[in-house]
Amino acid sequence: MGGFGLPTIQQPKTVAVLTGRQREVLYHASMGLRHKEIAFRLGISHGMVKVHSFESIKRLRGLGFEVNSLVAAVALALRQGWIT
């Protein structure tokens, strides 16, 4: 955990592959939270969580990663050290 009880969300080593909010959504998804629970924790709408999830997958696919689901995006982010 980072300061103030917040999750440790790492910046990618080279370029900003995902936005900070996208990494936050992936982090909370990695903890097993559902979209509504993530929305509550981040103070955003359920719909925005879905948008950030979709945009994460879309961005990763655009960079050549074989990511077809939120679970795959979370697994990749964990392997790459983008979230811990």
Secondary structure as GFF3:
##gff-version 3
##sequence-region A 1 84
A	DSSP	three_ten_helix	3	5	.	.	.	ID=ss1
A	DSSP	alpha_helix	20	30	.	.	.	ID=ss2
A	DSSP	alpha_helix	35	42	.	.	.	ID=ss3
A	DSSP	alpha_helix	46	62	.	.	.	ID=ss4
A	DSSP	alpha_helix	70	80	.	.	.	ID=ss5
###
